[in-house]
Amino acid sequence: MAIDYLKQGISQQDRADADAKVRATVEATLADIDARGDAAVRDLSVKFDGYDPVAFRLTEADIEDAMSKVSASDLADIKYAQKQIRRFAEAQRASMTDVEVETEPGVILGHRNIPVQSVGCYVPGGKFPMVAAAHMSVLTASVAGVPRIMAAAPPVDGGPHPAIVTAMHLGGAHEIYCLGGIQAVGAMALGTKTIEAAHMLVGPGNAFVAEAKRQLFGRVGIDLFAGPTETMVIADETVDAELCATDLLGQAEHGYDSPAVLVTNSRKLADATMAEIDRLLTILPTAATASVSWRDYGEVIVCDSYDEMLEVANDIASEHVQVMTDRDDWFLENMTAYGALFLGPRTNVANGDKVIGTNHTLPTKKAGRYTGGLWVGKFLKTHSYQRILTDEAAAEMGAYCSRLCMLEGFVGHAEQANVRVRRYGGRNVPYGGAAE
């Protein structure tokens, strides 16, 4: 096996040190919110966003005012995107059916898919107000049937971002807050006097938001670990350097810590892509961000074979994986660890981020090894139930259950079964004895 790293980012130790600093900051901030509630939330909003409103929750008038500032063309585009996302989410919801089956005569087993009862949806702001993130979380929760949907996004230019508020409202949010960062997810998870806690947190965010969700997991549910964006391009010589470089920098511009990785079996393409990235960084308006991300987190990996490319890609488990090869379907069949795949040169990660209909809240930091991205099913809990309809079934199941309980030494468990055997089967089973 010969894998050549033409470019690597900062060391794993440096990344771990940065993560440790984030963890400590988040832990202290969440403890403050838990202890001081609204006062802490307000102090944090003033400190980080310079925002000190009468109330963080928007009124109907506030929402109408924000929506009035959105141009007709932008409103049409938002509605178009939401149509695509709703269409796919509804298809996903239709694939999840309740189940009821008679496994033995008189024995009924089933499950029901029940929506989470309250969800807090976070929409990032910062350098780039992510209007699309409102579609992905709020609208998808609405399709799932969540009865209480909270949505929060940081202030932009001193107030609620009109397009984000519009997307939240049209997506089905019941409560909208102009609140960002750790204070937003902390307030939605922990609750304050003015903000009722949610049962679940969803949505992407920066390293601090992602870490806050991680620390809050257990107290509330979370969708997945969705931290700073990651992208990988898997390419061979069927495509050119312009496509590869554009797709890498298109995601590196998200922030200063956004990994962008090229995996290829062509040294020629690798060299050309690095040169093209250098060229694009001289003209890209967001180069101040993208160049730092590429410098510190960019990687170029040259492999000998497609099998090696697959192995490297599954090991990295990137959030976004753009596949542009002569065997895209082979990668679709064999990739096992990723957030979402973008197959062929005609599509790209930005489509998935903004409009095509799949969800853009996806697993990062190798979480694609054990979870997929946000989808309508994340808002549904599958709960089982059982029912026994006949005396004969109760007695038969009870006899088996009793013996299996005694095998493990659970006498009280066995008696739960035995009392049914006595009552419905007419057999005299002594307390603690195993039904025959």
N, C-alpha and C positions, 0 to 999 in steps of 0.2 A: 504494500500500500504506500503510495507516495502522494502526500497532500502538502502543497506548498502555500504557506501563508505569505503572500506578497505584502500585505498590510494588516497590522493588528492594532487594536485600540489599547486603552489603558489596561493595566493589569487587573486580575481578579481581586488582588488584595486592595488596590485602590478603590475598586468598586465596592468591596465589602466595607472599607472604612467610611465611604460616603453613605452607604446604607445605614451604618451604625449611628452616624450623626443625625440622620433623618429620624431613626427610631426614637432616639432620646428626645428630640424636639417634639415629636408627635405625642409621646407618652406624657410629657409634662403639660402639653396644651390640652389634651383630653382630660387629664386630671383636673385642670383648672375649670374647664367647662362643666364637668361633673359636679364640682364643688360650688361654683358660683353661678351657674346657669346663664340667664340672660345677660347679666353684667359682664361675664367673661366673653360671651359672644360679641357683645357690643364693643368691648375694649379691643378685641382682635380685629373686628371689622374696621375700626378707626385706625389701628396700627398698620394693618397690611393693605387696606383698600382706601383709607381716607374717607370712609363712608359712615355717616351717623344719622340715619333717617329717623323719623318718628316711629315707624314700624318697618320691620323687614318684610313682612308679608304684604304683597300687593293687593290693593282693593280692586273691585271691578272697574272703578274709574281709572285707576293706575294702568290696568291691563288695556282698557280701551284707548287710553292716551298713547301707550307704547305702540299698539297696533296701528294707530293712525299715522305713525311716523314711517311705516314700512311702505315702500313704493309698490305700485301695482305690479310691476314686473317681478320684484322680489317676492311678493306675496304669491304670485302665480308659480314661481319656481319652488317655493316652500310647499305649496299644495301638491305640485307634481311629485316632489320627492316623497311626501307623506303618502301619496297614492301608491307609489311603488313599494314602500316599506310596509304599508298596511296590507297590500295584496299578498306579499310573501308571508307576513306574520299570520294572516288568516289561514293560509294554506297549511302552515305549520300547526296552528291550533286544531285544524280539522283532522290532522294526522294523529292527534292524541285523543283516544276514545276511552270512555269508561268501560270497565270489563266486569262481567258476571258470568260464572260458569259453575255447572253442577259437576264436581269432581268425583263424587260417589253418590249413589242414590240417596237423596235427602240432604246432601251436604252442599251448601252454596258458598262460594268464595267470590269476592269481587274487589274492585278498587274504583275510587272516584278521584278525579282531578279537580282539586279545589284551589281557587286563587289565593295567594297571599293577601291578607286583609288590608295591609297598608305598606306602601313602598315610598322610600325617599330617593328621588332621582337627581343625581348631581350632573350638572352641565358645566364643563370647564370654560373659563374666560381667559384671563391672562393676555398674552400676546395676541392670541387668535380666539375670538369668541366663537365657540363651536356650536353653531346653530344646529348642525346635523345631529349632535349628541342628544338634543331634545327629542328628535324623532325616534331615535334608537331606543331610548329608555321609556319615555312617557307614552308614546304611541303604542309600543309593544306591550307595556303593562296594561294599557287600556284594552287592547285586543284580547288579552288574557282574562279580562274581567275583574281586575283589581278594583275594589270599591273606594279606596282612598289613595290617591296619587299625589304626593308632594313633589315639587320640583324646585331646585335652587341653582342659581348661577350668580357669580360675582358681579358687582357693578362694573360698568364700562363707561369711561368718561363721566364719572360721577353719578351714574344712575342705572336703572335697568336697561339692558340692551334690547331695543325694540324687536329685532328679528328673533332673538332667543325667546322673549316673552310670547311673541306671536306663535312660534313653533310649539312652545309648551302648551299654550291655550288650545290651539287647534288639535294638538295631539291628545288632549283629554285630561290635563292636569286639574286637580281640584283645589290645590293650594300652590301658589307661586311665591317664592322668596327671593329677594335680591341679597344674596349672601354667598360668600365664596370660601374656598379653602377648607382647612381643618375645622374651622368654626361652623361651616355649613354641614359637613357630614357628621361632626360631633353633635350638633344641636338636633339633627334629624334622628340620630341613633339614641342619644342619651335623653333627649327631651329637656325642655325648660318650662317655666310657667306659661310662656306664650306659644311654645311650639310643642305639640304632642308628638311623642316619639313614634317612629315607624317600626315596623317589624323587619324590614329589609332595606339595605342600601344597594343601589346600582349606579353604574356609570363610570366613565373613565376619569382620569385626573393626573396631576403631576405626581412626583414621588411622594410628597407629603400626604396628598389625598389617598393614594393607594396604600400607604402605610397606615393611615388612620383607619381605613376600612379593614385592613388586616388585624389591627389591634382590637377593633370593635366586634369582629366576628365572634360569634358565640352569644354575645349580648343581643346582637341582631344577626340576621342572615346577610350574606353578601352575594353578589352575582358571581364574581371571580376576581382574581388579582389582575387588575387592568391599570398598569402603571404607564410610564413614558413609552411612547410608541416605538415599535421595532419593525424593521422591514428586511426582507431577504429577496434577492433576485437570483433565481436558478436559471442559467442561460448557457446556450451553446452558440455555435457560429451561424445558426439560422437567424439570429438577430444581430443588431449592430450596437456600437458603443453609445450612440445617442439615446436609444431607448433605455439601456441599462443605467446610464448615468442619470437620466431624467427621473427614472423610477426610484433610484436610491436617494437622490437629493430631495425629491418630492415629499419624502417622509422625514428626512433628516432636519428639515426646516421646522419641525414641530417644537423642538427644544434643544437645549445644550447636551442632553443625555439620551439621544434617540439612536440606538444602534441601527446601522445600515450595512448589510453584508452581501457581497457578491460571491456566489458559488458557481464555478464554471469548470469546464474541461478544456478550455481554450486559453493558453497563455496570451495569444494575440488579442483576444477579446478583453482579457483582464487588463493588459497594458493600455489598450485603447480606451477602456472605460475610465481608468484612473486619469488619463490625460484629458478626457472629455469632462470629467468632474472638475478638474483644475480650471478648465476653460469656462465652464458654466458658473463656477463660483466667482468669476470676475464680472459677471453680468446679472446674476440672480439677485433680485431685490432683498431677499431674505438671507443673503449669504452670511451676514454677521452671526446668525444663529446656525445655519446649516454647516458652515465651515468648521465651527467648534465641534459640533456633533460628529462630523466626518473625521476630524482630526483625532478626537478622543475615543470614538466608538465605532468608526468605520473599519470594515475588514474586507479583504479580497483573498479568496481561497481558491487555489487551482488544484483540481483533482485529475487523476488519470482516467477515470471511467465514470459512467453514469451511476453505477452501484456505489462508488465512493461519494459522489455528489449526494445521493440519497441518504447515505449513512451520516454525512456531515449535517445535512439539513434536518434530519430527525433528531440529531443530538442537540443542535442549537434550538430547535422548537420555536422558531420565530413567530411573532404575532401575525404579520402579513407575509405571505410567500407568493411572489410573482414568478410563474413558471413560463419560460419562453424557450422551448426546445423542440426537437423533432419527435419527441415522445411525451407530450404533455399528459396524455391519458395514463401512461405508465406511472408517472409521478402521482396522479390522482389516485390510482389504485394502490400504490405502495407507501405513500406518505402517511405517517401515523401520529405525528406530533407537530401541531401548528395551530394558529388561530383560524385563518381563512386562506383559501387558495384562490389565486387569480390566474386563470389558465389562458395562455396564448397572448400574443402581442396586441390583440385588438382591445383587450380590457386592461385595467390597471387598478391599483389600490385606491386611488382617489374616487373611482366609481363606487367602490364599496363603502368608502368613508362618507359619501355625500348623497347618493341618489339611486343606485341600481336596485336596492331593495333588501339585500342581506344586511345583517347587523354589524356595526363597526366597533362595538364594545367587545374586545377580544382578549384572550389570555396573553400575558407577557411573562418574562423571567422564567421561561421553561414550563409555565403552568399548562401549556398546550399538551403536555404529556398526560395530564389527567382530567382536563376539562375542555369543553368547547367554549364558544363565545356566548354572549347574551342572546337569548331568543325567547319566544313566547313561553316555552316550557320552563324557563327559569322562574317564572312568576307563578307556576302551578305546583302544588304539592300533591303527590299521589298517595292517597290513604287507602289502606285495605280494610275489608270488613269480612265477617263470616256469619253464617246462619245455618242452623241444623233444623230441618223441618219434620223429621220423623223420630219416634221413639227408638226404632231399630238402628238408625244411624247414630243417635246419641249414645246408645249402649255399645255399639261396635267401636266407634271412635274412642269412647271412654275407656274401653278395655285396653286398646293399644296404648293410649296415652298413659294410663296408670302404670303399665309395665315399663314403659320408657322412662317415666319419672322415677320409679324405684331403681332402675338401672343407674341413675345418677344420684340416688340418695335423697331425692326431694319428696319427703313423705306428705307434706302439706299439698304440694302440687298433685300428687297421686290421689289424694282425697277429693280434690276438686273433680277429678274424673270418676272416682268411685261412687260418689253420691249420685252422679247421673246414671251410672250402671245400675245401682240399687233402685233408683226412682223410675227409670225408663226401661230397664231391661229385666226387672224382677229378680235380679240375682243378689244374694246376700253377701256383700263384700265387707269384711271387718275393717274398721278404721286403720289406715296405714297398710292394709294388705293390697296386693296387686290384683286387679280384676283379671279373671281368667276368661 
